[in-house]
Amino acid sequence: MPTNLPAEWNKYYEEYRSAKTPKEKIKALEEVIAHTPKNKATEKILGKFKRKLAELRKEAEKKRQKGGGKSVSIAKEGDVQVSIIGLANSGKSTFLKRITNSEPKIADYPYTTTEPEVGMFEFEDVKIQMIEIPSTFTKEVLSIAKSSDLVLLFVGEILDKEAQIRELERIGKEERIEKYVFVESRISREDLFRKIWGKLDLIRIYTREPGKSTKEPMVVKKGFTVEDIAKRVHKDFLRYFRYAKIRGPSADFDGQRVGLEHELNDRDIVEIYLKK
C-alpha cells in the first residue's frame, strides 16, 4: 500500500474494510477511490479498487434481478420527459450538469451513476425534464427510458465516437427503444432544444384572459384546435364558448375571431370569450 496517502484516506479505507452489506461496501469504496490521489505511486491500487467496485456493483445487480428487482419510475415534471442513455464514462453526467440545474456525481471511473439522475432543462418557456439513465442498462432503469417522451443517445468525446454509436444502436435495437435521437456532448442548449422540439412535433399555446397578461404556455402536439384548448382550460368553456381571438402565426391578423375548429400554431396566443 502506498505510504503517501492523506490522513483522511485511512478513515474511508477502514469504513470499507468494516462494511457488512454490499451497499455499504460500494458506498465506502466509492469514497476510497474519490480520496485516493492520482499519481504513479497509486496507479496499481486505484486499478484494483476500481475493478473491485465494478465486481461489487455487478453482484448487487445480479441479486436484485434474481429477486425480481424493484420497479423504478420517475414522476414526470415539466412539459416533456427526456431520458439520456450513454456508455459508462462517456461524460453524460457532465453534459446533464451543463444543460440543467442538476448536480450529478461526477468521477473519472466507470459506473459513477448508479441511480437515475434528474434535472430540469428550461428553454423558451418550455420545461424539459432530463433523466440520466445509469450505464448498467438494467431492465428496471431502461423502463424509465421507454416511458419517456424521447430518448437521447449520448455520444461523448472521451470514447471512440464510432464505437459508441454502434454500441448505442445495438442497445436501442435490443431493448426496442424506437423514439430516439443522437446528441453529442458539445451541442449547444439552443440546438439541443431544437432537436428535441422538432422530433416531438410540439407547439406552445399561450392563453390569457381579455386585457390580462399571458400565462405559461400549454405544450401540446401539432394539430390542436381552439376546441382542444377550451377543454383543457375549463370544463365549462366549451359549453359557454362564444368565440376566440387569436394573435400569432395561425391568425391572418392580430385579434382575428375564430371558432372551435380553428387549428393553432406554435406561439399562438388565445383569448376565449364566453356567452353571458
C-alpha positions in Angstrom: 0.0 0.0 0.0 1.5 3.4 -0.9 2.6 5.5 2.1 1.9 8.9 0.7 -1.8 8.8 1.2 -3.7 11.6 3.0 -4.7 11.0 6.7 -8.5 11.1 5.8 -7.9 8.3 3.3 -7.4 5.8 6.1 -10.8 6.6 7.6 -12.6 5.8 4.3 -10.5 2.6 3.8 -11.3 1.4 7.3 -15.0 2.1 6.7 -14.7 -0.1 3.5 -13.0 -2.9 5.4 -15.6 -2.9 8.1 -18.6 -2.6 5.8 -21.1 -5.5 6.1 -23.6 -5.2 3.3 -22.8 -4.9 -0.5 -24.5 -1.4 -0.5 -22.2 -0.2 2.4 -19.1 -1.7 0.7 -20.0 0.0 -2.6 -20.5 3.4 -1.0 -17.4 3.2 1.1 -15.2 2.0 -1.8 -16.5 5.0 -3.9 -15.2 7.3 -1.2 -11.9 5.5 -1.1 -11.4 5.9 -4.8 -12.5 9.5 -4.7 -10.0 10.3 -2.0 -7.1 8.4 -3.5 -4.5 10.8 -5.1 -4.0 10.0 -8.8 -0.3 9.6 -9.4 2.2 6.9 -10.4 2.5 5.5 -6.9 -1.2 4.9 -6.6 -1.9 3.7 -10.1 -2.0 0.0 -9.3 -4.0 0.3 -6.2 -6.5 2.5 -7.9 -6.9 0.0 -10.7 -7.5 -2.7 -8.1 -10.1 -0.7 -6.2 -12.0 0.2 -9.5 -12.1 -3.4 -10.5 -13.4 -4.4 -7.1 -16.1 -1.7 -7.3 -17.2 -2.9 -10.7 -17.4 -6.5 -9.3 -19.5 -5.4 -6.3 -21.9 -3.5 -8.5 -22.4 -6.4 -10.8 -23.0 -8.8 -7.9 -25.5 -6.4 -6.4 -27.3 -6.1 -9.7 -27.5 -9.9 -10.2 -29.0 -10.2 -6.7 -31.6 -7.5 -7.5 -32.5 -9.2 -10.8 -32.7 -12.7 -9.2 -35.1 -11.3 -6.6 -37.3 -9.9 -9.3 -35.8 -6.4 -8.9 -37.6 -3.3 -7.8 -39.7 -1.2 -10.2 -38.1 2.1 -11.0 -40.1 5.1 -12.1 -39.6 8.9 -12.3 -42.7 11.1 -11.9 -43.0 13.4 -14.9 -42.4 17.1 -14.2 -42.5 19.9 -16.6 -43.8 19.7 -20.2 -41.6 16.9 -21.6 -39.7 14.0 -20.2 -36.4 13.0 -21.9 -34.0 10.2 -21.0 -30.3 10.2 -21.7 -28.6 6.9 -22.5 -24.8 6.8 -22.9 -21.9 4.4 -22.3 -20.1 4.3 -18.9 -17.5 7.2 -18.5 -18.7 8.9 -21.7 -19.3 12.2 -20.0 -23.1 12.2 -19.8 -23.2 13.4 -16.1 -21.1 16.4 -17.1 -23.5 17.0 -20.0 -26.5 16.8 -17.7 -24.9 19.3 -15.3 -24.2 21.7 -18.1 -27.7 21.6 -19.6 -29.7 21.5 -16.4 -29.7 22.6 -12.8 -28.7 19.2 -11.5 -25.6 18.2 -9.6 -24.9 14.6 -10.6 -22.0 12.7 -9.1 -19.0 13.0 -11.5 -15.8 11.0 -11.3 -13.2 9.6 -13.7 -14.1 5.9 -13.2 -17.0 3.9 -14.8 -20.4 3.4 -13.3 -20.4 6.5 -11.1 -24.1 7.0 -11.7 -25.9 4.0 -10.1 -29.4 5.6 -9.8 -31.2 7.8 -12.3 -30.1 11.5 -12.1 -32.8 14.2 -12.8 -32.5 17.8 -13.9 -34.7 20.4 -15.5 -33.8 22.0 -18.8 -35.7 25.2 -19.3 -35.6 27.0 -22.7 -38.0 29.4 -24.4 -40.8 28.9 -21.9 -40.6 25.1 -22.1 -39.6 22.9 -19.2 -37.9 19.6 -20.2 -37.2 17.0 -17.5 -33.9 15.3 -18.3 -33.1 11.9 -16.8 -29.7 10.3 -16.9 -30.0 6.5 -17.2 -27.3 4.5 -15.4 -25.0 2.7 -17.7 -25.8 -0.6 -16.0 -28.7 -0.8 -18.5 -30.8 -3.0 -16.3 -34.4 -3.7 -17.3 -35.6 -1.5 -14.4 -33.8 1.7 -15.4 -34.4 1.2 -19.1 -38.1 1.0 -18.4 -37.8 4.7 -17.5 -36.4 5.5 -20.9 -39.1 3.5 -22.7 -41.8 5.5 -20.9 -40.1 8.9 -21.7 -41.3 11.2 -24.4 -37.9 10.9 -26.1 -34.5 9.2 -25.6 -31.2 10.9 -26.3 -28.4 8.5 -27.2 -25.4 10.4 -25.9 -22.0 10.3 -27.8 -19.2 11.7 -25.7 -15.7 13.0 -26.6 -13.8 10.7 -24.3 -14.5 7.4 -26.0 -14.3 6.4 -29.7 -17.2 8.0 -31.5 -18.0 5.3 -34.0 -17.7 2.6 -31.3 -20.2 4.5 -29.1 -22.7 4.8 -32.0 -22.5 1.1 -32.8 -23.0 0.1 -29.2 -25.8 2.5 -28.6 -27.6 1.4 -31.7 -27.2 -2.2 -30.6 -28.7 -1.3 -27.2 -31.5 0.6 -28.8 -32.4 -2.3 -31.1 -32.0 -5.0 -28.4 -34.2 -3.1 -25.9 -36.7 -2.0 -28.6 -36.2 1.7 -28.0 -37.8 3.4 -31.0 -38.2 7.2 -30.3 -34.5 8.4 -30.1 -32.1 10.9 -31.5 -28.2 11.0 -31.2 -26.6 14.0 -29.4 -23.0 14.9 -28.9 -21.5 16.4 -25.8 -20.7 19.8 -27.3 -24.2 20.5 -28.6 -25.5 23.9 -27.5 -28.6 24.4 -25.3 -30.4 26.0 -28.3 -29.5 23.2 -30.7 -30.5 20.6 -28.2 -33.9 22.3 -27.7 -34.5 22.5 -31.4 -33.6 18.8 -31.8 -36.0 17.7 -29.1 -38.7 20.1 -30.1 -38.5 19.1 -33.8 -38.5 15.3 -33.1 -41.6 15.5 -30.8 -43.5 17.8 -33.1 -44.8 20.0 -30.3 -46.2 23.6 -30.2 -46.7 26.2 -27.4 -50.1 27.7 -26.9 -50.4 30.7 -24.7 -53.8 31.6 -23.1 -54.9 34.8 -21.5 -58.0 36.5 -20.2 -59.0 39.6 -22.2 -56.9 42.5 -21.1 -54.5 40.5 -18.9 -51.0 39.1 -19.4 -50.4 35.7 -21.0 -50.0 32.6 -18.8 -47.3 29.9 -19.1 -47.8 28.0 -22.4 -49.5 24.7 -22.8 -47.2 22.4 -24.6 -49.2 20.2 -27.0 -48.9 18.2 -30.2 -49.4 19.9 -33.6 -52.9 19.8 -34.8 -54.5 21.1 -31.6 -57.6 23.3 -32.2 -59.3 26.0 -30.2 -61.8 23.3 -29.0 -59.0 21.2 -27.6 -57.6 24.2 -25.7 -61.0 25.2 -24.4 -61.5 21.7 -23.0 -58.1 22.0 -21.2 -58.7 25.4 -19.7 -62.0 24.7 -18.0 -64.8 22.2 -18.5 -67.4 24.9 -18.8 -65.5 26.9 -21.5 -66.7 24.5 -24.2 -70.4 24.7 -23.1 -70.4 28.5 -23.0 -68.0 29.2 -25.8 -68.8 32.2 -28.0 -65.6 32.8 -30.0 -61.9 33.1 -29.6 -59.4 35.8 -30.6 -56.1 34.7 -31.9 -52.8 36.6 -32.0 -49.8 34.8 -33.6 -48.8 32.6 -36.5 -52.1 31.0 -37.2 -54.0 34.3 -37.4 -54.5 36.3 -40.6 -54.2 39.4 -38.4 -53.9 40.1 -34.7 -57.1 39.7 -32.8 -58.8 37.5 -35.5 -62.0 36.0 -34.3 -62.2 32.2 -34.9 -64.4 29.3 -33.9 -63.7 26.0 -32.2 -62.4 24.3 -35.3 -59.5 26.7 -35.8 -56.1 24.9 -35.8 -53.4 26.5 -33.8 -49.7 27.1 -34.5 -46.6 27.4 -32.2 -46.6 30.5 -30.1 -50.3 31.4 -30.7 -52.0 33.5 -28.0 -55.6 32.5 -27.5 -58.3 34.6 -25.7 -61.6 32.7 -25.2 -64.9 34.7 -24.9 -67.9 33.1 -23.3 -71.6 33.7 -23.6 -73.1 35.9 -20.9 
